Amino acid sequence: MKYLWALIGLLYALLNIYTGYVLFTAGTSARLAQKGVMLQAPPVLGGIALAILALPLVWNSVRLAIGSQKSEVRTQKLSAKG
């Protein structure tokens, strides 16, 4: 079950990073560059912030997947001894 949650968390984080990329590229496009900094800044800054805020979720998902492997190995070793 932990792998499912790790996969869902990773998928959610990757979608956030992709959305941040789309916002960043939209903010740096020629269309918004002609309209000025006031209209260009929010998508650029929002895209960067969204991508940065998704990084801890990636880290926690990977840690959840790796941590469950270690606990399974520990459980198997304990059951083999007992």
Backbone as CSV, one residue per row, in Angstrom:
resi,resn,N_x,N_y,N_z,CA_x,CA_y,CA_z,C_x,C_y,C_z
1,MET,0.826,-1.195,0.000,0.000,0.000,0.000,0.873,1.264,0.000
2,LYS,2.059,1.150,0.641,2.946,2.312,0.680,3.435,2.675,-0.716
3,TYR,3.628,1.659,-1.556,4.092,1.943,-2.910,3.037,2.703,-3.706
4,LEU,1.786,2.394,-3.467,0.709,3.104,-4.150,0.699,4.578,-3.748
5,TRP,0.836,4.849,-2.446,0.867,6.240,-1.986,2.105,6.952,-2.504
6,ALA,3.218,6.240,-2.557,4.441,6.851,-3.099,4.264,7.173,-4.579
7,LEU,3.625,6.285,-5.317,3.388,6.514,-6.739,2.426,7.675,-6.958
8,ILE,1.379,7.748,-6.156,0.420,8.851,-6.271,1.097,10.178,-5.926
9,GLY,1.903,10.188,-4.879,2.623,11.405,-4.500,3.596,11.841,-5.573
10,LEU,4.301,10.883,-6.169,5.245,11.203,-7.233,4.523,11.741,-8.461
11,LEU,3.399,11.138,-8.815,2.620,11.608,-9.955,2.106,13.026,-9.720
12,TYR,1.617,13.286,-8.520,1.121,14.619,-8.182,2.244,15.655,-8.248
13,ALA,3.414,15.292,-7.732,4.549,16.215,-7.758,5.017,16.472,-9.188
14,LEU,5.054,15.442,-10.013,5.471,15.634,-11.400,4.475,16.494,-12.169
15,LEU,3.198,16.335,-11.892,2.201,17.199,-12.525,2.351,18.651,-12.068
16,ASN,2.694,18.859,-10.787,2.946,20.219,-10.304,4.157,20.823,-10.987
17,ILE,5.210,20.042,-11.149,6.410,20.543,-11.817,6.105,20.873,-13.270
18,TYR,5.324,20.025,-13.934,4.953,20.300,-15.325,4.097,21.559,-15.423
19,THR,3.162,21.732,-14.493,2.340,22.942,-14.488,3.198,24.182,-14.257
20,GLY,4.177,24.062,-13.371,5.108,25.167,-13.158,5.900,25.492,-14.406
21,TYR,6.294,24.456,-15.140,7.014,24.668,-16.399,6.128,25.379,-17.425
22,VAL,4.872,24.965,-17.512,3.947,25.601,-18.457,3.717,27.064,-18.082
23,LEU,3.554,27.341,-16.797,3.386,28.729,-16.370,4.629,29.561,-16.678
24,PHE,5.805,28.986,-16.416,7.045,29.710,-16.671,7.214,30.015,-18.156
25,THR,6.957,29.021,-19.013,7.110,29.258,-20.447,6.052,30.225,-20.972
26,ALA,4.852,30.202,-20.387,3.829,31.163,-20.804,4.222,32.574,-20.391
27,GLY,4.849,32.703,-19.225,5.256,34.020,-18.763,6.422,34.596,-19.538
28,THR,7.235,33.734,-20.109,8.388,34.226,-20.872,8.117,34.250,-22.375
29,SER,6.903,34.021,-22.773,6.577,34.003,-24.202,6.575,35.422,-24.777
30,ALA,6.576,35.486,-26.067,6.613,36.796,-26.754,5.329,37.580,-26.525
31,ARG,4.222,36.869,-26.371,2.935,37.547,-26.189,2.918,38.371,-24.899
32,LEU,3.375,37.784,-23.796,3.372,38.531,-22.540,4.557,39.483,-22.431
33,ALA,5.625,39.224,-23.159,6.781,40.125,-23.114,6.411,41.494,-23.674
34,GLN,5.481,41.541,-24.607,5.057,42.808,-25.192,4.152,43.596,-24.247
35,LYS,3.518,42.911,-23.300,2.533,43.569,-22.442,3.136,44.147,-21.171
36,GLY,4.392,43.849,-20.887,5.050,44.460,-19.736,5.321,43.499,-18.607
37,VAL,6.116,43.999,-17.678,6.578,43.180,-16.558,5.439,42.854,-15.594
38,MET,4.502,43.752,-15.436,3.413,43.524,-14.477,2.548,42.321,-14.854
39,LEU,2.396,42.048,-16.126,1.641,40.875,-16.554,2.536,39.655,-16.755
40,GLN,3.824,39.867,-16.870,4.754,38.775,-17.118,5.239,38.130,-15.814
41,ALA,5.354,38.904,-14.758,5.943,38.409,-13.515,5.117,37.327,-12.807
42,PRO,3.789,37.448,-12.669,3.064,36.428,-11.913,3.180,35.002,-12.465
43,PRO,3.041,34.764,-13.773,3.203,33.380,-14.217,4.636,32.864,-14.066
44,VAL,5.612,33.734,-14.266,7.006,33.299,-14.133,7.303,32.936,-12.680
45,LEU,6.954,33.823,-11.756,7.219,33.566,-10.339,6.368,32.416,-9.808
46,GLY,5.129,32.343,-10.272,4.265,31.242,-9.849,4.759,29.899,-10.347
47,GLY,5.262,29.861,-11.562,5.806,28.625,-12.102,7.026,28.159,-11.347
48,ILE,7.900,29.102,-11.017,9.091,28.750,-10.240,8.700,28.272,-8.853
49,ALA,7.779,28.973,-8.210,7.345,28.595,-6.859,6.666,27.235,-6.858
50,LEU,5.848,26.957,-7.850,5.153,25.672,-7.912,6.133,24.528,-8.087
51,ALA,7.137,24.720,-8.913,8.138,23.671,-9.116,8.982,23.461,-7.860
52,ILE,9.337,24.552,-7.188,10.152,24.426,-5.978,9.358,23.768,-4.853
53,LEU,8.092,24.115,-4.722,7.276,23.536,-3.660,6.930,22.068,-3.907
54,ALA,7.105,21.589,-5.132,6.849,20.183,-5.423,8.040,19.296,-5.066
55,LEU,9.216,19.875,-4.912,10.413,19.075,-4.634,10.351,18.310,-3.306
56,PRO,9.855,18.895,-2.200,9.744,18.092,-0.973,8.793,16.903,-1.118
57,LEU,7.773,17.050,-1.939,6.854,15.936,-2.167,7.548,14.801,-2.911
58,VAL,8.407,15.141,-3.856,9.189,14.115,-4.554,10.093,13.405,-3.554
59,TRP,10.766,14.176,-2.707,11.667,13.597,-1.717,10.910,12.665,-0.765
60,ASN,9.755,13.094,-0.272,8.987,12.262,0.655,8.452,11.005,-0.013
61,SER,8.072,11.090,-1.274,7.578,9.910,-1.977,8.690,8.891,-2.179
62,VAL,9.858,9.366,-2.561,10.995,8.454,-2.741,11.395,7.848,-1.403
63,ARG,11.411,8.661,-0.355,11.756,8.151,0.972,10.738,7.124,1.463
64,LEU,9.473,7.336,1.156,8.432,6.384,1.539,8.636,5.053,0.829
65,ALA,8.974,5.098,-0.450,9.185,3.868,-1.202,10.433,3.135,-0.721
66,ILE,11.507,3.862,-0.455,12.743,3.231,0.006,12.597,2.739,1.439
67,GLY,11.932,3.512,2.260,11.728,3.115,3.655,10.896,1.858,3.775
68,SER,9.935,1.676,2.903,9.112,0.466,2.972,9.916,-0.753,2.545
69,GLN,10.882,-0.586,1.642,11.739,-1.705,1.261,12.606,-2.127,2.432
70,LYS,13.154,-1.172,3.145,14.002,-1.493,4.286,13.202,-2.178,5.379
71,SER,11.986,-1.735,5.635,11.175,-2.359,6.679,10.749,-3.764,6.278
72,GLU,10.523,-4.007,4.981,10.177,-5.355,4.534,11.353,-6.305,4.709
73,VAL,12.556,-5.835,4.395,13.748,-6.671,4.584,13.946,-6.962,6.036
74,ARG,13.763,-5.979,6.894,13.904,-6.166,8.344,12.883,-7.168,8.846
75,THR,11.654,-7.095,8.365,10.609,-8.030,8.771,10.928,-9.438,8.319
76,GLN,11.446,-9.583,7.119,11.812,-10.911,6.610,12.951,-11.507,7.413
77,LYS,13.913,-10.689,7.817,15.035,-11.194,8.629,14.549,-11.640,10.000
78,LEU,13.634,-10.856,10.589,13.115,-11.215,11.900,12.274,-12.483,11.851
79,SER,11.502,-12.659,10.792,10.668,-13.857,10.685,11.521,-15.082,10.390
80,ALA,12.654,-14.915,9.720,13.535,-16.036,9.451,14.241,-16.493,10.728
81,LYS,14.540,-15.572,11.622,15.190,-15.924,12.892,14.213,-16.601,13.846
82,GLY,12.975,-16.127,13.833,11.981,-16.583,14.809,11.299,-17.802,14.392
